[in-house]
């Protein structure tokens, strides 16, 4: 088998993903789900006119019986001939993913859960528990502040009994410019009092957010952190992972593995942190999908300093099953392009390229999350 073909067919573990859409998607609904903007798509433009949109027309169209680069109108017309369940089975089965690690904390009612994703894909699926969602659940069920810390501990023990990891979206709720020290019990109690005084809903208090980070780190499961690129709910300049440096130093003795997700445009910084700290790994999930034809360039930049045992594959797909397929497709193509180039230049052997690609696609995730 040619090296490019071998690299393009490697099995993957998608270590950070969400469910697929349950209900039918019209054109407006589909276009809203292929952009990270949470604003309505202006009438004078289409989100198909983007790297991601072009990638859908190139790589997804053939699965619907169309030629590559079919127009957006033809693509959506062909898509409308299928229900979402059949589309999900089609694209998920073509993704070549053995395991999905599913973050269930974002609009879970709108997409499939862990078990249904496994059924549709034929792959194994495992849950990743979102910390902020669990504190908000506890607050909704506890009327007194004093009961919250113990209730949260019980809730996390229950929710992580079968989970493989935890996740925080502190990047969205505050940013990484927080005091890295673990808050005291008194500080937590005061912050909870402030939160309850306003009627606890969306947790955004920096004391409570860093309490959640430390609580999650102390549980010992891999802790995923959203970094960089996302919707306008975050302030991008506050999500550079370099702001986490002191916190990473402080939690290092706990031995918990921290995984930086997405990372664009801070993928070089993430690679540095993975280089510097034994307990830090990272991925380019969401990034490689949204940059489309530029995925190989971004991957190459992320690899400049990163140890090869520290990079993982994810799609971060949510909604249309095309994204679950496309994340895997663009990742494999980027890996084949970058590593194939190294081999062609004589800098790498073909054997090393195959071995390292397997680390990124599957083996690093299996080790980190202790998958069977």
C-alpha positions as CSV (number, residue, x, y, z in Angstrom):
1,X,0.0,0.0,0.0
2,X,1.3,3.5,-0.8
3,X,2.2,5.6,2.2
4,X,-0.5,8.2,1.4
5,X,-3.1,5.5,1.1
6,X,-2.0,4.0,4.4
7,X,-2.1,7.3,6.3
8,X,-5.4,8.2,4.7
9,X,-7.1,5.1,6.1
10,X,-5.8,4.9,9.7
11,X,-8.5,4.2,12.3
12,X,-9.2,7.0,14.7
13,X,-10.4,7.7,18.2
14,X,-12.4,11.0,18.3
15,X,-11.5,12.1,21.8
16,X,-13.8,15.1,21.8
17,X,-17.1,15.2,20.0
18,X,-20.8,15.8,20.5
19,X,-24.0,14.1,19.2
20,X,-25.6,14.3,15.8
21,X,-28.7,16.3,15.0
22,X,-32.0,14.6,15.8
23,X,-34.5,16.5,13.7
24,X,-34.6,17.6,10.1
25,X,-32.4,20.6,9.0
26,X,-33.7,23.0,6.4
27,X,-31.2,25.2,4.6
28,X,-31.2,27.9,7.2
29,X,-30.7,25.4,10.0
30,X,-27.9,23.6,8.2
31,X,-26.1,26.9,7.3
32,X,-26.3,28.0,10.9
33,X,-24.5,24.8,12.0
34,X,-21.6,25.2,9.7
35,X,-20.4,28.4,11.3
36,X,-19.2,29.2,14.8
37,X,-21.0,32.5,14.7
38,X,-24.2,32.5,16.8
39,X,-25.6,35.4,14.8
40,X,-28.2,34.9,12.1
41,X,-26.6,34.3,8.7
42,X,-27.1,37.6,6.6
43,X,-29.5,37.2,3.7
44,X,-26.8,38.3,1.2
45,X,-24.3,35.6,2.1
46,X,-24.0,31.8,2.5
47,X,-21.9,30.0,5.0
48,X,-21.1,27.5,2.2
49,X,-18.8,30.2,0.9
50,X,-16.1,29.3,3.5
51,X,-13.3,26.7,3.9
52,X,-15.8,24.4,5.7
53,X,-18.5,24.9,3.2
54,X,-16.2,24.1,0.3
55,X,-14.9,21.1,2.1
56,X,-18.5,19.8,2.6
57,X,-19.1,20.2,-1.2
58,X,-15.8,18.4,-2.0
59,X,-15.8,15.5,0.5
60,X,-19.4,14.9,1.5
61,X,-21.1,15.3,-1.8
62,X,-19.9,11.9,-3.2
63,X,-21.5,10.1,-0.3
64,X,-24.9,11.5,-1.5
65,X,-24.2,10.4,-5.0
66,X,-23.0,13.8,-6.3
67,X,-19.8,14.8,-8.0
68,X,-17.2,16.5,-5.8
69,X,-17.7,20.3,-5.7
70,X,-21.5,20.0,-6.4
71,X,-23.2,23.3,-5.8
72,X,-24.7,24.1,-2.4
73,X,-28.2,24.0,-3.9
74,X,-27.6,20.5,-5.4
75,X,-26.0,19.3,-2.1
76,X,-28.9,20.5,0.0
77,X,-31.4,19.0,-2.4
78,X,-29.7,15.6,-2.3
79,X,-29.5,15.9,1.5
80,X,-33.2,16.6,1.8
81,X,-34.0,13.2,0.3
82,X,-32.8,11.5,3.5
83,X,-33.9,11.8,7.2
84,X,-31.3,12.8,9.8
85,X,-31.0,9.2,11.1
86,X,-30.1,7.8,7.8
87,X,-27.7,10.6,7.1
88,X,-26.1,10.0,10.5
89,X,-25.6,6.3,9.7
90,X,-24.2,7.1,6.3
91,X,-21.6,9.7,7.4
92,X,-20.7,8.1,10.7
93,X,-20.1,4.7,9.2
94,X,-17.8,6.4,6.6
95,X,-15.8,8.2,9.3
96,X,-13.7,5.2,10.3
97,X,-13.8,6.1,14.0
98,X,-13.6,3.3,16.6
99,X,-14.4,5.3,19.7
100,X,-16.2,8.6,20.3
101,X,-15.7,10.5,23.6
102,X,-18.8,12.5,23.9
103,X,-19.3,15.9,25.6
104,X,-22.9,15.8,26.6
105,X,-23.0,19.2,28.3
106,X,-24.0,21.4,25.4
107,X,-27.7,21.5,24.2
108,X,-27.9,17.8,24.8
109,X,-31.6,17.6,24.0
110,X,-31.0,18.8,20.4
111,X,-28.5,16.0,19.5
112,X,-28.1,12.3,20.2
113,X,-26.7,11.1,23.5
114,X,-23.8,8.6,24.1
115,X,-25.8,5.4,23.5
116,X,-27.6,6.6,20.4
117,X,-24.4,7.9,18.8
118,X,-22.9,4.5,19.4
119,X,-25.9,2.8,17.8
120,X,-25.9,5.0,14.8
121,X,-22.1,4.8,14.2
122,X,-21.4,1.2,15.1
123,X,-18.5,2.5,17.2
124,X,-18.0,2.6,20.9
125,X,-19.0,5.8,22.7
126,X,-17.9,7.1,26.1
127,X,-19.0,10.2,28.1
128,X,-17.0,13.3,29.0
129,X,-18.7,15.2,31.8
130,X,-18.8,19.0,31.6
131,X,-18.1,20.6,35.0
132,X,-20.1,23.8,34.6
133,X,-23.2,21.9,33.7
134,X,-22.9,19.7,36.8
135,X,-22.6,22.7,39.2
136,X,-25.6,24.3,37.5
137,X,-27.5,21.1,37.9
138,X,-26.7,21.0,41.6
139,X,-27.6,24.6,42.1
140,X,-31.0,23.9,40.5
141,X,-31.7,21.1,43.0
142,X,-30.2,22.6,46.2
143,X,-31.9,25.5,47.9
144,X,-29.1,26.3,50.4
145,X,-25.6,27.4,49.7
146,X,-24.1,25.3,52.5
147,X,-25.4,22.1,50.8
148,X,-23.7,22.8,47.4
149,X,-20.1,21.6,48.0
150,X,-21.0,18.2,49.3
151,X,-23.8,17.8,46.7
152,X,-21.4,18.7,43.9
153,X,-18.9,16.0,45.2
154,X,-21.7,13.4,45.2
155,X,-22.9,14.5,41.8
156,X,-19.5,14.2,40.2
157,X,-18.8,10.9,41.8
158,X,-22.1,9.6,40.3
159,X,-21.6,11.2,36.9
160,X,-18.0,10.0,36.5
161,X,-18.6,6.4,37.5
162,X,-18.5,5.4,33.9
163,X,-17.1,8.6,32.3
164,X,-13.6,8.7,30.7
165,X,-13.0,12.4,31.2
166,X,-14.1,15.9,32.4
167,X,-14.3,19.1,30.5
168,X,-14.4,22.8,31.5
169,X,-15.5,25.8,29.4
170,X,-13.9,28.4,31.7
171,X,-12.6,30.0,28.4
172,X,-16.2,30.9,27.6
173,X,-17.4,31.8,31.1
174,X,-14.5,34.0,32.1
175,X,-11.3,33.4,30.2
176,X,-8.0,32.2,31.5
177,X,-6.9,35.4,33.2
178,X,-8.0,34.0,36.6
179,X,-6.2,33.6,39.9
180,X,-4.6,30.2,39.5
181,X,-4.6,29.3,43.2
182,X,-7.1,26.9,44.6
183,X,-9.8,28.9,46.3
184,X,-10.4,28.4,50.0
185,X,-13.7,27.0,51.4
186,X,-14.5,30.4,52.7
187,X,-13.9,32.0,49.3
188,X,-16.1,29.4,47.7
189,X,-18.9,29.9,50.2
190,X,-18.8,33.7,49.6
191,X,-18.9,33.2,45.8
192,X,-21.8,30.8,46.2
193,X,-23.7,33.3,48.3
194,X,-23.2,36.0,45.6
195,X,-24.4,33.5,42.9
196,X,-27.5,32.4,44.8
197,X,-28.4,36.0,45.6
198,X,-28.8,36.6,41.9
199,X,-30.7,33.3,41.4
200,X,-28.2,30.7,40.3
201,X,-28.2,29.9,36.6
202,X,-25.2,30.2,34.3
203,X,-22.1,30.0,36.4
204,X,-19.6,32.7,35.5
205,X,-18.0,33.8,38.8
206,X,-14.2,33.3,38.4
207,X,-14.0,31.9,42.0
208,X,-16.5,29.2,41.3
209,X,-15.0,28.5,37.9
210,X,-11.5,27.9,39.3
211,X,-13.1,25.9,42.1
212,X,-14.6,23.7,39.5
213,X,-11.2,23.4,37.7
214,X,-9.5,22.3,40.9
215,X,-12.3,20.0,41.8
216,X,-12.1,18.4,38.4
217,X,-8.3,18.1,38.6
218,X,-8.5,16.4,41.9
219,X,-10.8,13.7,40.5
220,X,-7.9,12.4,38.4
221,X,-9.7,11.9,35.1
222,X,-8.2,13.7,32.1
223,X,-9.5,17.3,32.1
224,X,-10.3,18.9,28.8
225,X,-10.2,22.7,28.4
226,X,-11.7,24.6,25.5
227,X,-8.9,26.9,24.1
228,X,-9.1,29.5,21.5
229,X,-11.6,29.5,18.5
230,X,-15.3,29.4,19.3
231,X,-18.4,31.4,19.0
232,X,-18.7,35.1,20.0
233,X,-19.7,34.2,23.5
234,X,-16.0,34.2,24.4
235,X,-13.3,36.9,24.3
236,X,-10.6,35.3,22.1
237,X,-7.7,37.3,23.6
238,X,-8.4,35.8,27.0
239,X,-8.2,32.2,25.8
240,X,-4.6,31.9,24.9
241,X,-3.3,28.9,26.8
242,X,-0.2,30.7,27.9
243,X,-2.4,32.4,30.5
244,X,-2.8,28.9,32.1
245,X,0.9,28.5,32.7
246,X,0.9,29.1,36.4
247,X,-2.2,27.1,37.0
248,X,-0.6,24.2,35.1
249,X,2.4,24.4,37.4
250,X,0.2,24.3,40.5
251,X,-1.9,21.3,39.4
252,X,1.1,19.3,38.0
253,X,1.7,17.5,41.4
254,X,-1.9,16.1,41.2
255,X,-0.9,14.0,38.2
256,X,-4.0,14.8,36.3
257,X,-3.7,15.0,32.5
258,X,-4.9,18.3,31.0
259,X,-5.9,18.3,27.4
260,X,-6.1,21.6,25.5
261,X,-8.9,21.5,22.8
262,X,-9.0,23.2,19.4
263,X,-6.4,25.8,20.2
264,X,-6.5,27.9,17.0
265,X,-5.0,30.5,16.6
266,X,-2.9,29.5,19.6
267,X,-1.9,26.1,18.4
268,X,1.8,26.9,18.5
269,X,1.4,28.0,22.1
270,X,-0.4,24.8,22.9
271,X,2.4,22.8,21.3
272,X,4.9,24.6,23.5
273,X,2.9,23.8,26.7
274,X,2.7,20.2,25.6
275,X,6.4,20.3,25.1
276,X,7.1,21.9,28.5
277,X,4.7,20.1,30.8
278,X,4.5,16.3,31.1
279,X,0.8,16.5,32.0
280,X,-0.4,18.6,29.0
281,X,-1.6,17.3,25.7
282,X,-3.6,19.1,22.9
283,X,-5.6,18.6,19.8
284,X,-6.7,20.6,16.7
285,X,-10.3,19.5,16.8
286,X,-12.7,21.9,15.2
287,X,-9.7,23.8,13.8
288,X,-8.8,21.4,11.1
289,X,-12.4,21.1,10.0
290,X,-13.0,24.9,9.8
291,X,-9.7,25.7,8.1
292,X,-10.5,23.1,5.4
293,X,-7.9,23.1,2.7
294,X,-5.5,24.8,5.1
295,X,-5.6,22.0,7.6
296,X,-2.1,20.6,6.7
297,X,-0.6,24.1,7.2
298,X,-2.1,24.4,10.7
299,X,-1.2,20.9,11.7
300,X,2.4,21.5,10.6
301,X,2.6,24.6,12.8
302,X,1.2,22.8,15.8
303,X,3.9,20.1,15.4
304,X,6.8,22.5,15.5
305,X,7.5,21.9,19.2
306,X,5.0,19.3,20.4
307,X,6.2,15.8,21.4
308,X,4.4,13.3,19.2
309,X,3.0,11.5,22.3
310,X,1.0,14.7,23.1
311,X,-1.2,15.3,20.0
312,X,-4.7,13.7,19.7
313,X,-7.4,13.6,17.1
314,X,-10.9,15.1,17.6
315,X,-13.6,16.6,15.4
316,X,-15.6,18.5,18.0
317,X,-18.5,17.9,15.6
318,X,-22.0,18.9,16.8
319,X,-25.2,18.6,14.8
320,X,-24.9,17.6,11.1
321,X,-23.3,14.2,10.8
322,X,-21.3,15.6,7.9
323,X,-19.1,17.3,10.5
324,X,-18.2,14.0,12.2
325,X,-17.2,12.6,8.8
326,X,-15.5,15.7,7.6
327,X,-13.4,16.1,10.8
328,X,-12.0,12.6,10.3
329,X,-11.5,13.1,6.5
330,X,-9.7,16.4,6.8
331,X,-7.5,15.2,9.7
332,X,-6.3,12.1,7.7
333,X,-5.6,14.3,4.6
334,X,-3.7,16.8,6.7
335,X,-1.6,14.0,8.4
336,X,-0.9,12.4,5.0
337,X,0.1,15.7,3.5
338,X,2.4,16.8,6.3
339,X,4.0,13.4,7.1
340,X,4.2,12.4,3.4
341,X,6.1,15.6,2.8
342,X,8.5,14.8,5.5
343,X,9.1,11.4,4.0
344,X,9.5,12.8,0.5
345,X,12.1,15.3,1.7
346,X,14.0,12.5,3.3
347,X,13.6,13.9,6.8
348,X,11.4,11.0,8.0
349,X,11.2,7.3,7.2
350,X,7.9,5.9,5.9
351,X,7.9,3.6,9.0
352,X,8.1,6.5,11.4
353,X,5.4,8.3,9.5
354,X,3.0,5.4,9.9
355,X,3.9,4.9,13.6
356,X,3.5,8.5,14.5
357,X,0.2,8.9,12.6
358,X,-1.2,6.0,14.6
359,X,-0.1,7.7,17.8
360,X,-2.1,10.8,16.9
361,X,-5.1,9.1,15.5
362,X,-5.7,6.4,18.1
363,X,-2.9,5.3,20.4
364,X,-2.4,8.5,22.4
365,X,-6.1,8.7,23.2
366,X,-6.3,5.1,24.2
367,X,-3.4,5.6,26.6
368,X,-4.6,8.9,28.0
369,X,-8.2,7.9,28.6
370,X,-7.4,4.3,29.5
371,X,-9.7,2.9,26.8
372,X,-9.7,-0.9,26.5
